[in-house]
Amino acid sequence: MDRDEDIDDGVVAALRSSYGRQAWWIVRLNRVLEPSRAAEPTRPDVPPRRAVLPRQPTPPRPN
């Protein structure tokens, strides 16, 4: 029984390392293939915000 558990532990360790290696390659490939992100526009390129008046508090409703 102990021998079978030792074999299982070896298989689990081998699978874990191979899946870890595969995941590392997938992440690396995704980073290479992902389109480059556009830089945020500089401040002058952003359209100016319109001035908005602050909201006036509404009077309480009569009961």
Order of alpha helices (4+ residues) and beta strands (2+ residues): alpha
